[in-house]
Amino acid sequence: MTPSQLVQHFRENQNGNKTLKTVFRNQFLGKFELEELEGLIISCEKEIAKRSQAEIDARIQWLESQGYTVSK
């Protein structure tokens, strides 16, 4: 299975609020050990932080392009 296929499979098993359907969650996540799930959480948190910073950087760049000075 390719990464794109895995993403598609996850998307097909999401509820309207982007959480995983209960059956899929139980069948898929239930196969992992606790330590593996904790590792997945850490990886997801790192990816969220990276994307959040990229979004902040893009907004700062846009504001600066409009002539604003941005400081923290």
Biopython code that builds the backbone (N, CA, C, O; Angstrom):
import numpy as np
from Bio.PDB.StructureBuilder import StructureBuilder

atoms = [
    (1, "MET", "N", (0.853, -1.174, 0.000)),
    (1, "MET", "CA", (0.000, 0.000, 0.000)),
    (1, "MET", "C", (0.900, 1.239, 0.000)),
    (1, "MET", "O", (1.841, 1.339, 0.788)),
    (2, "THR", "N", (0.603, 2.151, -0.871)),
    (2, "THR", "CA", (1.379, 3.388, -0.951)),
    (2, "THR", "C", (0.869, 4.386, 0.083)),
    (2, "THR", "O", (-0.244, 4.232, 0.586)),
    (3, "PRO", "N", (1.664, 5.407, 0.410)),
    (3, "PRO", "CA", (1.188, 6.433, 1.339)),
    (3, "PRO", "C", (-0.118, 7.086, 0.878)),
    (3, "PRO", "O", (-1.000, 7.355, 1.694)),
    (4, "SER", "N", (-0.242, 7.336, -0.412)),
    (4, "SER", "CA", (-1.473, 7.947, -0.929)),
    (4, "SER", "C", (-2.674, 7.034, -0.737)),
    (4, "SER", "O", (-3.767, 7.502, -0.417)),
    (5, "GLN", "N", (-2.479, 5.749, -0.928)),
    (5, "GLN", "CA", (-3.574, 4.801, -0.729)),
    (5, "GLN", "C", (-3.969, 4.731, 0.744)),
    (5, "GLN", "O", (-5.151, 4.619, 1.067)),
    (6, "LEU", "N", (-2.984, 4.797, 1.635)),
    (6, "LEU", "CA", (-3.270, 4.781, 3.066)),
    (6, "LEU", "C", (-4.071, 6.018, 3.463)),
    (6, "LEU", "O", (-5.039, 5.921, 4.218)),
    (7, "VAL", "N", (-3.670, 7.167, 2.959)),
    (7, "VAL", "CA", (-4.399, 8.406, 3.243)),
    (7, "VAL", "C", (-5.834, 8.289, 2.739)),
    (7, "VAL", "O", (-6.771, 8.655, 3.448)),
    (8, "GLN", "N", (-6.010, 7.788, 1.535)),
    (8, "GLN", "CA", (-7.349, 7.629, 0.972)),
    (8, "GLN", "C", (-8.187, 6.685, 1.835)),
    (8, "GLN", "O", (-9.368, 6.940, 2.071)),
    (9, "HIS", "N", (-7.578, 5.598, 2.302)),
    (9, "HIS", "CA", (-8.285, 4.639, 3.153)),
    (9, "HIS", "C", (-8.730, 5.311, 4.454)),
    (9, "HIS", "O", (-9.849, 5.089, 4.917)),
    (10, "PHE", "N", (-7.859, 6.128, 5.040)),
    (10, "PHE", "CA", (-8.226, 6.863, 6.250)),
    (10, "PHE", "C", (-9.378, 7.817, 5.962)),
    (10, "PHE", "O", (-10.327, 7.899, 6.742)),
    (11, "ARG", "N", (-9.302, 8.530, 4.862)),
    (11, "ARG", "CA", (-10.351, 9.497, 4.527)),
    (11, "ARG", "C", (-11.697, 8.816, 4.310)),
    (11, "ARG", "O", (-12.741, 9.375, 4.648)),
    (12, "GLU", "N", (-11.674, 7.619, 3.751)),
    (12, "GLU", "CA", (-12.910, 6.876, 3.533)),
    (12, "GLU", "C", (-13.529, 6.403, 4.850)),
    (12, "GLU", "O", (-14.716, 6.080, 4.902)),
    (13, "ASN", "N", (-12.726, 6.363, 5.904)),
    (13, "ASN", "CA", (-13.189, 5.876, 7.204)),
    (13, "ASN", "C", (-13.293, 6.985, 8.238)),
    (13, "ASN", "O", (-13.161, 6.732, 9.435)),
    (14, "GLN", "N", (-13.528, 8.205, 7.788)),
    (14, "GLN", "CA", (-13.717, 9.327, 8.691)),
    (14, "GLN", "C", (-15.193, 9.678, 8.803)),
    (14, "GLN", "O", (-15.981, 9.464, 7.882)),
    (15, "ASN", "N", (-15.532, 10.219, 9.951)),
    (15, "ASN", "CA", (-16.868, 10.775, 10.153)),
    (15, "ASN", "C", (-16.880, 12.177, 9.576)),
    (15, "ASN", "O", (-15.856, 12.666, 9.099)),
    (16, "GLY", "N", (-18.029, 12.821, 9.617)),
    (16, "GLY", "CA", (-18.158, 14.179, 9.106)),
    (16, "GLY", "C", (-17.278, 15.183, 9.823)),
    (16, "GLY", "O", (-16.920, 16.210, 9.246)),
    (17, "ASN", "N", (-16.922, 14.907, 11.076)),
    (17, "ASN", "CA", (-16.080, 15.833, 11.837)),
    (17, "ASN", "C", (-14.593, 15.471, 11.765)),
    (17, "ASN", "O", (-13.792, 15.962, 12.562)),
    (18, "LYS", "N", (-14.232, 14.621, 10.820)),
    (18, "LYS", "CA", (-12.852, 14.211, 10.528)),
    (18, "LYS", "C", (-12.239, 13.278, 11.578)),
    (18, "LYS", "O", (-11.027, 13.061, 11.568)),
    (19, "THR", "N", (-13.059, 12.720, 12.487)),
    (19, "THR", "CA", (-12.554, 11.686, 13.379)),
    (19, "THR", "C", (-12.764, 10.333, 12.709)),
    (19, "THR", "O", (-13.576, 10.208, 11.793)),
    (20, "LEU", "N", (-12.037, 9.333, 13.163)),
    (20, "LEU", "CA", (-12.163, 8.008, 12.573)),
    (20, "LEU", "C", (-13.446, 7.336, 13.040)),
    (20, "LEU", "O", (-13.848, 7.477, 14.195)),
    (21, "LYS", "N", (-14.079, 6.609, 12.138)),
    (21, "LYS", "CA", (-15.270, 5.845, 12.487)),
    (21, "LYS", "C", (-14.905, 4.812, 13.554)),
    (21, "LYS", "O", (-13.797, 4.277, 13.555)),
    (22, "THR", "N", (-15.831, 4.541, 14.449)),
    (22, "THR", "CA", (-15.559, 3.658, 15.584)),
    (22, "THR", "C", (-15.083, 2.275, 15.154)),
    (22, "THR", "O", (-14.104, 1.765, 15.699)),
    (23, "VAL", "N", (-15.749, 1.671, 14.201)),
    (23, "VAL", "CA", (-15.370, 0.326, 13.763)),
    (23, "VAL", "C", (-13.949, 0.335, 13.203)),
    (23, "VAL", "O", (-13.139, -0.530, 13.537)),
    (24, "PHE", "N", (-13.655, 1.304, 12.360)),
    (24, "PHE", "CA", (-12.308, 1.386, 11.776)),
    (24, "PHE", "C", (-11.278, 1.629, 12.872)),
    (24, "PHE", "O", (-10.222, 0.997, 12.895)),
    (25, "ARG", "N", (-11.594, 2.550, 13.779)),
    (25, "ARG", "CA", (-10.663, 2.857, 14.862)),
    (25, "ARG", "C", (-10.369, 1.611, 15.693)),
    (25, "ARG", "O", (-9.214, 1.325, 16.007)),
    (26, "ASN", "N", (-11.412, 0.880, 16.042)),
    (26, "ASN", "CA", (-11.228, -0.329, 16.849)),
    (26, "ASN", "C", (-10.448, -1.402, 16.094)),
    (26, "ASN", "O", (-9.580, -2.063, 16.664)),
    (27, "GLN", "N", (-10.759, -1.571, 14.811)),
    (27, "GLN", "CA", (-10.086, -2.610, 14.032)),
    (27, "GLN", "C", (-8.658, -2.224, 13.682)),
    (27, "GLN", "O", (-7.774, -3.080, 13.680)),
    (28, "PHE", "N", (-8.412, -0.941, 13.384)),
    (28, "PHE", "CA", (-7.093, -0.504, 12.939)),
    (28, "PHE", "C", (-6.182, -0.176, 14.116)),
    (28, "PHE", "O", (-5.103, -0.752, 14.257)),
    (29, "LEU", "N", (-6.620, 0.742, 14.947)),
    (29, "LEU", "CA", (-5.777, 1.173, 16.065)),
    (29, "LEU", "C", (-5.645, 0.090, 17.126)),
    (29, "LEU", "O", (-4.653, 0.046, 17.852)),
    (30, "GLY", "N", (-6.632, -0.774, 17.215)),
    (30, "GLY", "CA", (-6.589, -1.863, 18.178)),
    (30, "GLY", "C", (-5.469, -2.851, 17.929)),
    (30, "GLY", "O", (-5.133, -3.639, 18.814)),
    (31, "LYS", "N", (-4.887, -2.825, 16.745)),
    (31, "LYS", "CA", (-3.789, -3.740, 16.403)),
    (31, "LYS", "C", (-2.434, -3.249, 16.929)),
    (31, "LYS", "O", (-1.475, -4.019, 16.974)),
    (32, "PHE", "N", (-2.351, -1.976, 17.324)),
    (32, "PHE", "CA", (-1.089, -1.398, 17.779)),
    (32, "PHE", "C", (-0.906, -1.570, 19.281)),
    (32, "PHE", "O", (-1.875, -1.574, 20.041)),
    (33, "GLU", "N", (0.342, -1.710, 19.694)),
    (33, "GLU", "CA", (0.688, -1.695, 21.115)),
    (33, "GLU", "C", (0.588, -0.255, 21.612)),
    (33, "GLU", "O", (0.632, 0.681, 20.813)),
    (34, "LEU", "N", (0.454, -0.074, 22.920)),
    (34, "LEU", "CA", (0.337, 1.249, 23.502)),
    (34, "LEU", "C", (1.517, 2.139, 23.120)),
    (34, "LEU", "O", (1.335, 3.307, 22.780)),
    (35, "GLU", "N", (2.723, 1.584, 23.177)),
    (35, "GLU", "CA", (3.918, 2.366, 22.835)),
    (35, "GLU", "C", (3.899, 2.820, 21.387)),
    (35, "GLU", "O", (4.363, 3.914, 21.069)),
    (36, "GLU", "N", (3.366, 1.984, 20.510)),
    (36, "GLU", "CA", (3.274, 2.348, 19.103)),
    (36, "GLU", "C", (2.263, 3.476, 18.899)),
    (36, "GLU", "O", (2.498, 4.392, 18.111)),
    (37, "LEU", "N", (1.145, 3.403, 19.608)),
    (37, "LEU", "CA", (0.145, 4.474, 19.524)),
    (37, "LEU", "C", (0.713, 5.789, 20.054)),
    (37, "LEU", "O", (0.475, 6.851, 19.480)),
    (38, "GLU", "N", (1.463, 5.711, 21.152)),
    (38, "GLU", "CA", (2.087, 6.915, 21.695)),
    (38, "GLU", "C", (3.082, 7.502, 20.698)),
    (38, "GLU", "O", (3.201, 8.722, 20.581)),
    (39, "GLY", "N", (3.794, 6.637, 19.981)),
    (39, "GLY", "CA", (4.718, 7.097, 18.947)),
    (39, "GLY", "C", (3.980, 7.780, 17.808)),
    (39, "GLY", "O", (4.448, 8.788, 17.279)),
    (40, "LEU", "N", (2.825, 7.237, 17.426)),
    (40, "LEU", "CA", (2.008, 7.866, 16.393)),
    (40, "LEU", "C", (1.542, 9.245, 16.838)),
    (40, "LEU", "O", (1.543, 10.192, 16.051)),
    (41, "ILE", "N", (1.142, 9.358, 18.106)),
    (41, "ILE", "CA", (0.700, 10.647, 18.640)),
    (41, "ILE", "C", (1.827, 11.667, 18.565)),
    (41, "ILE", "O", (1.612, 12.803, 18.141)),
    (42, "ILE", "N", (3.016, 11.271, 18.971)),
    (42, "ILE", "CA", (4.174, 12.177, 18.939)),
    (42, "ILE", "C", (4.450, 12.621, 17.505)),
    (42, "ILE", "O", (4.699, 13.801, 17.255)),
    (43, "SER", "N", (4.405, 11.685, 16.569)),
    (43, "SER", "CA", (4.649, 12.023, 15.169)),
    (43, "SER", "C", (3.581, 12.976, 14.646)),
    (43, "SER", "O", (3.897, 13.928, 13.931)),
    (44, "CYS", "N", (2.329, 12.731, 14.994)),
    (44, "CYS", "CA", (1.237, 13.616, 14.556)),
    (44, "CYS", "C", (1.405, 15.008, 15.160)),
    (44, "CYS", "O", (1.202, 16.007, 14.470)),
    (45, "GLU", "N", (1.771, 15.085, 16.430)),
    (45, "GLU", "CA", (1.963, 16.383, 17.075)),
    (45, "GLU", "C", (3.094, 17.168, 16.410)),
    (45, "GLU", "O", (2.991, 18.382, 16.237)),
    (46, "LYS", "N", (4.164, 16.479, 16.040)),
    (46, "LYS", "CA", (5.278, 17.146, 15.351)),
    (46, "LYS", "C", (4.836, 17.684, 13.994)),
    (46, "LYS", "O", (5.198, 18.798, 13.616)),
    (47, "GLU", "N", (4.057, 16.894, 13.266)),
    (47, "GLU", "CA", (3.577, 17.323, 11.951)),
    (47, "GLU", "C", (2.625, 18.514, 12.083)),
    (47, "GLU", "O", (2.677, 19.445, 11.279)),
    (48, "ILE", "N", (1.762, 18.483, 13.092)),
    (48, "ILE", "CA", (0.843, 19.604, 13.333)),
    (48, "ILE", "C", (1.625, 20.866, 13.657)),
    (48, "ILE", "O", (1.304, 21.938, 13.143)),
    (49, "ALA", "N", (2.648, 20.756, 14.503)),
    (49, "ALA", "CA", (3.457, 21.922, 14.858)),
    (49, "ALA", "C", (4.173, 22.480, 13.637)),
    (49, "ALA", "O", (4.244, 23.696, 13.460)),
    (50, "LYS", "N", (4.705, 21.600, 12.795)),
    (50, "LYS", "CA", (5.404, 22.038, 11.589)),
    (50, "LYS", "C", (4.457, 22.775, 10.649)),
    (50, "LYS", "O", (4.804, 23.822, 10.103)),
    (51, "ARG", "N", (3.273, 22.227, 10.464)),
    (51, "ARG", "CA", (2.298, 22.860, 9.567)),
    (51, "ARG", "C", (1.790, 24.175, 10.151)),
    (51, "ARG", "O", (1.564, 25.138, 9.419)),
    (52, "SER", "N", (1.614, 24.212, 11.454)),
    (52, "SER", "CA", (1.164, 25.447, 12.104)),
    (52, "SER", "C", (2.187, 26.551, 11.902)),
    (52, "SER", "O", (1.826, 27.684, 11.583)),
    (53, "GLN", "N", (3.462, 26.228, 12.085)),
    (53, "GLN", "CA", (4.509, 27.230, 11.897)),
    (53, "GLN", "C", (4.576, 27.678, 10.442)),
    (53, "GLN", "O", (4.798, 28.857, 10.168)),
    (54, "ALA", "N", (4.390, 26.761, 9.519)),
    (54, "ALA", "CA", (4.392, 27.127, 8.096)),
    (54, "ALA", "C", (3.240, 28.082, 7.790)),
    (54, "ALA", "O", (3.402, 29.017, 7.006)),
    (55, "GLU", "N", (2.087, 27.854, 8.401)),
    (55, "GLU", "CA", (0.930, 28.735, 8.203)),
    (55, "GLU", "C", (1.220, 30.120, 8.786)),
    (55, "GLU", "O", (0.910, 31.139, 8.168)),
    (56, "ILE", "N", (1.803, 30.147, 9.950)),
    (56, "ILE", "CA", (2.159, 31.427, 10.573)),
    (56, "ILE", "C", (3.159, 32.177, 9.699)),
    (56, "ILE", "O", (3.008, 33.375, 9.460)),
    (57, "ASP", "N", (4.174, 31.473, 9.228)),
    (57, "ASP", "CA", (5.190, 32.101, 8.374)),
    (57, "ASP", "C", (4.569, 32.662, 7.094)),
    (57, "ASP", "O", (4.939, 33.749, 6.650)),
    (58, "ALA", "N", (3.635, 31.930, 6.505)),
    (58, "ALA", "CA", (2.982, 32.398, 5.275)),
    (58, "ALA", "C", (2.164, 33.659, 5.550)),
    (58, "ALA", "O", (2.156, 34.579, 4.731)),
    (59, "ARG", "N", (1.489, 33.711, 6.672)),
    (59, "ARG", "CA", (0.696, 34.899, 7.003)),
    (59, "ARG", "C", (1.582, 36.104, 7.308)),
    (59, "ARG", "O", (1.261, 37.232, 6.936)),
    (60, "ILE", "N", (2.689, 35.853, 7.983)),
    (60, "ILE", "CA", (3.637, 36.941, 8.245)),
    (60, "ILE", "C", (4.184, 37.479, 6.935)),
    (60, "ILE", "O", (4.264, 38.692, 6.742)),
    (61, "GLN", "N", (4.558, 36.583, 6.040)),
    (61, "GLN", "CA", (5.094, 36.994, 4.741)),
    (61, "GLN", "C", (4.066, 37.821, 3.977)),
    (61, "GLN", "O", (4.418, 38.827, 3.360)),
    (62, "TRP", "N", (2.798, 37.408, 4.012)),
    (62, "TRP", "CA", (1.750, 38.150, 3.317)),
    (62, "TRP", "C", (1.584, 39.542, 3.926)),
    (62, "TRP", "O", (1.482, 40.530, 3.200)),
    (63, "LEU", "N", (1.559, 39.618, 5.253)),
    (63, "LEU", "CA", (1.425, 40.918, 5.903)),
    (63, "LEU", "C", (2.596, 41.834, 5.558)),
    (63, "LEU", "O", (2.406, 43.022, 5.293)),
    (64, "GLU", "N", (3.795, 41.281, 5.563)),
    (64, "GLU", "CA", (4.969, 42.077, 5.226)),
    (64, "GLU", "C", (4.921, 42.540, 3.773)),
    (64, "GLU", "O", (5.374, 43.638, 3.451)),
    (65, "SER", "N", (4.370, 41.700, 2.897)),
    (65, "SER", "CA", (4.246, 42.081, 1.490)),
    (65, "SER", "C", (3.234, 43.209, 1.308)),
    (65, "SER", "O", (3.255, 43.919, 0.302)),
    (66, "GLN", "N", (2.356, 43.365, 2.284)),
    (66, "GLN", "CA", (1.362, 44.436, 2.249)),
    (66, "GLN", "C", (1.870, 45.706, 2.940)),
    (66, "GLN", "O", (1.143, 46.692, 3.056)),
    (67, "GLY", "N", (3.134, 45.667, 3.400)),
    (67, "GLY", "CA", (3.733, 46.836, 4.005)),
    (67, "GLY", "C", (3.674, 46.881, 5.522)),
    (67, "GLY", "O", (4.098, 47.865, 6.128)),
    (68, "TYR", "N", (3.153, 45.830, 6.145)),
    (68, "TYR", "CA", (3.092, 45.797, 7.607)),
    (68, "TYR", "C", (4.411, 45.309, 8.191)),
    (68, "TYR", "O", (5.137, 44.537, 7.564)),
    (69, "THR", "N", (4.702, 45.762, 9.376)),
    (69, "THR", "CA", (5.858, 45.270, 10.123)),
    (69, "THR", "C", (5.307, 44.302, 11.171)),
    (69, "THR", "O", (4.427, 44.658, 11.954)),
    (70, "VAL", "N", (5.816, 43.118, 11.177)),
    (70, "VAL", "CA", (5.328, 42.090, 12.092)),
    (70, "VAL", "C", (6.407, 41.798, 13.114)),
    (70, "VAL", "O", (7.555, 41.520, 12.768)),
    (71, "SER", "N", (6.018, 41.866, 14.394)),
    (71, "SER", "CA", (6.960, 41.522, 15.463)),
    (71, "SER", "C", (6.201, 40.745, 16.539)),
    (71, "SER", "O", (4.984, 40.867, 16.682)),
    (72, "LYS", "N", (6.930, 39.970, 17.265)),
    (72, "LYS", "CA", (6.313, 39.149, 18.308)),
    (72, "LYS", "C", (6.360, 39.866, 19.621)),
    (72, "LYS", "O", (5.889, 39.340, 20.630)),
]
sb = StructureBuilder()
sb.init_structure("model")
sb.init_model(0)
sb.init_chain("A")
sb.init_seg("    ")
for serial, (resi, resn, name, xyz) in enumerate(atoms, 1):
    if name == "N":
        sb.init_residue(resn, " ", resi, " ")
    sb.init_atom(name, np.array(xyz, "f"), 0.0, 1.0, " ", f" {name:<3s}", serial, name[0])
structure = sb.get_structure()
